[in-house]
Amino acid sequence: MALGVAALVVGGGCGGDKTAAKLEGTWKGVRSEGVSAEQKPAADAYANSLRLDFKGHDLTLASPKGQQKGPYKVVSSDGKTIVLATERDGIDAKQTFLLDGDTTLKWKVDETKMIVFTK
């Protein structure tokens, strides 16, 4: 499973402070969703190797390839769905996250695949 964009995200944002507070902290990858049974073991192993750290308006993505860090911008948020814009890929390559309660965050890799993180 390809992650696509390993996001460095840009600063500021609409609804940013309230949303940033919800994202604040360390999120550890625990599993994948929406992948085939054949892909599931590798996708889960990859998910388990990821960590997202949100601190203020900064995001660090830790993966087996190293760390990427940068400020992020909230493009939109309805309280559950959070869309971030990436500096690396521009406003047209948004990253979508779904908050499921206070301790589960899902990163939409594409329309059917997600990486699930927990605090």
MOMOQUI-V681220 format. One record per helix or strand of 2 or more residues. SS is the DSSP state (helix for helix, strand for strand). FROM is the first residue (numbers start at 1). TO is the last residue. If there is no record, write none. Layout:
SS;FROM;TO
SS;FROM;TO
This chain:
strand;12;13
helix;16;23
strand;25;33
helix;37;48
strand;51;55
strand;58;63
strand;66;71
strand;73;77
strand;81;86
strand;90;100
strand;104;108
strand;114;118
